[in-house]
Amino acid sequence: MAIETFRPDFAALLAASRLSVSQAGYNTVCDLLQAGCRAVLVPWAAGGETEQTARATRLAARGRAAMLTEEALSPASLAARISAAFAAPDPARLALALDGAGRTAQILTDRAQSRAADPSRAVPAGKP
C-alpha cells in the first residue's frame, strides 16, 4: 500500500492498482474510469461543495465505485467499503476521449485554414 498526495504519473499508477481511495474530482474520476480501477470515493464537501458528492453518488449508483461521505468516514467504515469493493466484479475500462483541448485546437485551426484558403468565406473586418 502507498499513500500519494500527487503524482504526475497518476493515470499509470491507477492502471496498475487494485484499488484507489480518492476524492471525486473531475480529473481523478476520469482517470479512474479510464484505468478500470476499483475505487472508494470520499468526496470533498467542505464549504457546501456538492459537485464531488453528486459525481460520486452517480458512480456508486452505476456500480462504478463505492462512496463514503466525510461524515461517515472512520477506519471501520473505510475498511468495510474497501472489502466490499474487492468483493465486487472488476470494473471494465471505459474508452474515454480525454483529448478535448487538442481536438478543439485542431478544429479551430482547420476552420481558420479553410477560411484563409477560400476568400469568399472571409469575414469582413469588424464583423463576427
N, C-alpha and C positions, 0 to 999 in steps of 0.2 A: 504494500500500500504506500502511496505517496500523496502528500498534500501539496498542491501547487496553487499559488495565487495568480500567476500569469506565466504563460509560456508562449513564445512566438510559434511554436510547432504544436499548438493545442489540438488542431484537427488530426494530425498524425498520432498524437498520444491517444485521442479518443478512439481512433480506428483500431488501436492495439489494446484498448482497455476492455475489461469485462463489465465495468460499471462506473458511472460517474455520478458523484453527488455535486450538484451545481445549482446556481441560481437559474432563473429562467429568462435571461436577457435574450434579445432577438438573435444576435450572432451566435451565442452559445447554443441556443435551441437549433438553429440551422446546422451548426457543426454536429450536434448530437444526432439529428435526423439523418444527415448525410453519412455519418460514421456507422449508424446502426448499432450504437452502443446503448446498453441498458442505462437507465437514468433514474435517479431520485432527485426531484426538483424541489428546492426550498426557495420559493420566490421572494424577492426583496419587496417589502410592502411598507417600509417606513415612510412617514410623511404623507400618508394617504395614497401612495402609489398603487395603482391597480393593474397596470399593463402586464407585469410578470405573473401576477396571480391569475389573470384571465388566460394568458398563454399556457401556463402550467395546468390549469383546470381543463382546458380543451385537450391538451395532450394526454392527460390522465384519463379523460372520458373516452378517448380513442385507443387506449391501451398502449400508447407510445412512451409513457413514463409514469412513475409513481410521484405523487405530490405530498409534501408535508409543509404546513404553514409554519412560519416562525413561532407563532404562539404555541403550537403543538410540538415543537422541536425539543427533544430530550434524547439522551443516549438510548433509552429503551425504544422510543418511537422511531428513531433513525435506524436502529438495528432491525426493527420489525419491517420497515419499508425496504431495507436492503435485502433481507431474507426473502420477502415477497417478490422483489424484482428478480432475484436469481431463480425463483421457482417458476416464474412466468416464461413463456416461449421467447426465444431470441427475437428481438425486433428486426424487421427487414430494413436493409439500407434503402434509402429513397434517392432517386436520381433528381437532384435539385439543381436548377440553373442558378448559380451564385455569382455570375459574372455580369450582373446588370449594368454596372458602371461602364465596363468595357464595351458591352453591346450598345449602350446608349451613345457612347462616343463614336462608335463606328457608324451608327445610323445617321448621326448629325454630320459626320464627315462625308458620308455618301451623298446626303442631300445637298450639302454645300457644293460638292464637286459636280453634281448633276445640274444644279442651277448655273454654276460657272461655265459648264460646257454648252448650255443652251441659253443664249442671251434673251430669248423671248420669255424665259421663265424668271428673269432677273426682277427683283423687287426694286421699284424706284426709291431713291434716297428719301428718307423721312416717312416711309410707309412700312407698316408691319409685314 
